[in-house]
Amino acid sequence: MPADLPEDNRLQADPVTGMKPFQHSFGRLGEKYFAETGGRLEFYPVAIHGSGYIMVGKVVTFNPNLAVAAERQRLKRLMENAIKTMYMQMENEDSSNMLTPQQNQHPTGEFSR
């Protein structure tokens, strides 16, 4: 199983969100990026609801100052919780502030303002 995919396909999906628990190993991307560039990789939580709505959450930045195992667990926890929270918002609330690619994208591929 690739280390850069967050969901663990060996585990059962949540019946409400359809999400499988995340692997902590996707945090290796941040480690590799930092080792190669000295920069801190930014992870963006993205939730895609079955209705077609999409939400993008606040960025989670890799922290090279934490112990490797602790940082992997921190990234896993923050990303998984953010995506589940956004999904549940789409499930339970008014979706007027959410994006739908069919409504917000021009045929040319450009996004409307």
C-alpha positions in Angstrom: 0.0 0.0 0.0 1.5 3.4 -1.0 2.6 5.5 2.0 1.3 8.7 0.4 -2.3 7.7 0.4 -3.9 8.7 3.7 -6.7 6.1 4.1 -5.8 2.6 5.2 -7.7 0.3 2.8 -7.2 -2.7 5.2 -9.6 -1.1 7.7 -13.4 -0.7 7.6 -15.0 2.6 6.4 -17.0 4.8 8.7 -20.7 4.1 7.8 -21.6 7.9 7.7 -18.6 9.4 6.0 -17.3 6.4 4.0 -13.8 7.3 5.2 -11.4 4.7 6.3 -9.0 5.5 9.2 -5.9 7.3 8.0 -2.4 5.8 8.0 0.2 7.9 9.8 2.7 7.2 7.0 1.5 9.8 4.6 3.4 12.3 6.8 6.5 11.0 5.2 5.8 13.3 2.3 6.5 16.2 4.7 9.7 14.6 5.9 10.9 14.0 2.3 10.0 17.5 1.2 11.8 19.0 4.1 14.9 16.8 3.6 15.1 17.8 -0.1 14.1 21.4 0.0 14.3 22.7 3.6 10.7 23.8 3.2 7.7 22.9 5.2 5.1 21.0 3.2 1.5 22.2 3.5 -1.3 19.7 3.6 -4.8 20.8 2.7 -7.8 18.9 4.1 -10.3 18.3 1.3 -13.8 16.8 1.9 -15.9 15.6 -1.0 -19.5 14.8 -0.2 -21.6 12.4 -2.2 -23.8 15.3 -3.2 -21.0 16.8 -5.2 -20.1 19.5 -2.7 -16.5 20.1 -1.9 -14.9 21.9 1.2 -11.3 22.8 1.6 -10.1 23.3 5.2 -7.3 25.3 6.8 -3.8 24.3 5.9 -1.8 21.9 8.2 1.9 22.5 7.9 4.6 19.9 8.5 6.6 20.6 11.6 10.2 19.4 11.3 10.9 20.3 14.9 8.8 17.5 16.4 9.9 13.9 16.7 9.2 12.0 13.5 6.6 9.6 15.1 4.9 12.5 17.0 4.6 14.6 13.8 3.2 11.7 11.8 0.5 11.1 14.4 -0.2 14.9 14.6 -0.7 15.2 10.9 -2.9 12.1 10.8 -5.1 13.3 13.6 -5.5 16.9 12.3 -6.2 15.9 8.7 -8.6 13.1 9.6 -10.5 15.2 12.1 -10.7 18.2 9.7 -12.0 16.1 6.8 -14.6 14.3 9.0 -15.7 17.6 10.5 -16.1 19.2 7.0 -18.0 16.2 5.7 -20.4 16.3 8.7 -21.0 20.0 8.1 -22.0 19.2 4.5 -24.1 16.3 5.8 -26.0 18.4 8.4 -25.9 22.1 7.3 -26.9 24.5 4.6 -24.5 24.0 1.8 -24.8 27.5 0.3 -21.1 28.3 1.1 -19.7 25.2 -0.5 -18.3 24.6 -4.0 -19.7 22.4 -6.6 -17.5 21.9 -9.6 -20.5 21.7 -11.9 -21.7 25.2 -10.9 -18.5 27.0 -10.3 -16.4 25.9 -13.2 -16.6 27.3 -16.8 -16.4 24.9 -19.7 -12.9 26.2 -20.4 -11.8 24.9 -17.0 -11.5 28.4 -15.4 -13.3 29.0 -12.1 -15.8 31.8 -11.8 -15.4 34.5 -9.2 
